[in-house]
Amino acid sequence: MGSGEHHIIPARTFLNVLIALLILTVLTVWVAQFHFGAFNAFIAMFIASVKGSLVLLYFMHLKYDDKLYPVVFFTSIFFLFVFFFFSQLDIVTRIVETSTL
């Protein structure tokens, strides 16, 4: 496709994505009923990431758009995770420092 052309996504695809999102939402609620210990947050975030990816790819049309947009989007997400990592690292080191005093 050239620049400025639009990809037409069939309504059936949107319906399939909607059904997948609804199933994943039910799965999230069902999984929340069980205790997986420290993995609870990881499981919930994994399901949420799959749902978010479906929304990004189909409803925001990133799957068919210029490949620069997903690169910019995922680069910003990467730096958001880096920011969260260093913030969490700072919090953990402060907790360790105060508990040893």
C-alpha positions in Angstrom: 0.0 0.0 0.0 1.2 3.5 -0.8 1.2 6.4 1.5 -2.3 7.7 2.3 -4.1 4.5 1.4 -6.4 3.0 4.0 -6.8 -0.7 4.8 -10.4 -1.8 5.1 -10.9 -4.2 8.0 -13.9 -6.5 7.6 -16.6 -6.2 10.3 -16.2 -9.9 10.9 -12.6 -9.2 12.1 -13.8 -6.6 14.5 -16.5 -9.0 15.8 -13.8 -11.7 16.3 -11.6 -9.3 18.2 -14.6 -8.2 20.3 -15.4 -11.9 21.2 -11.7 -12.5 22.0 -11.7 -9.4 24.3 -14.9 -10.6 26.1 -13.5 -14.1 26.5 -10.2 -12.7 27.9 -12.2 -10.5 30.3 -14.1 -13.5 31.6 -10.8 -15.3 31.9 -9.4 -12.4 33.9 -12.3 -12.6 36.4 -12.1 -16.4 36.6 -8.3 -16.5 37.2 -8.7 -13.8 39.9 -10.7 -16.3 42.0 -7.6 -18.5 42.5 -4.5 -17.8 44.6 -1.3 -18.1 42.6 0.8 -16.3 45.1 3.3 -13.9 43.5 2.1 -14.9 40.1 -1.3 -13.3 40.4 -0.1 -9.9 39.1 1.9 -11.5 36.3 -1.0 -13.6 35.1 -3.3 -10.5 35.2 -0.8 -8.4 33.4 -0.2 -11.0 30.8 -3.9 -11.2 30.0 -4.2 -7.4 30.0 -1.2 -7.2 27.6 -2.9 -9.6 25.2 -6.1 -7.6 25.4 -4.2 -4.3 24.9 -2.3 -5.8 21.9 -5.6 -6.8 20.3 -7.0 -3.2 20.7 -3.7 -1.7 19.4 -3.5 -4.0 16.4 -7.1 -3.9 15.2 -9.0 -1.0 16.7 -6.1 1.4 16.4 -5.1 -0.1 13.1 -1.4 -0.5 14.0 -1.3 -3.9 12.2 -1.9 -2.3 8.8 -0.4 1.1 9.4 3.1 2.4 8.6 5.7 0.3 10.5 7.2 3.5 12.1 4.1 3.9 14.3 4.5 0.6 16.2 8.2 1.2 16.6 7.5 4.5 18.2 4.8 3.1 20.3 6.7 0.1 21.6 9.8 2.2 22.1 7.8 4.5 24.4 6.4 1.5 26.2 10.0 0.2 26.7 11.1 3.4 28.2 8.1 3.5 30.4 9.1 0.0 31.8 12.7 1.3 32.3 11.2 4.2 34.3 9.1 1.9 36.4 12.1 -0.5 36.9 14.3 2.2 38.3 11.5 3.7 40.4 10.8 0.3 41.9 14.6 -0.3 42.4 14.8 3.0 44.3 11.8 2.0 46.5 13.2 -1.4 47.3 16.7 -0.1 48.2 15.1 2.5 50.5 13.1 -0.3 52.2 16.2 -2.4 52.7 18.2 0.6 54.0 15.5 1.5 56.6 15.0 -2.1 57.7 18.7 -2.5 58.5 18.9 0.6 60.7 
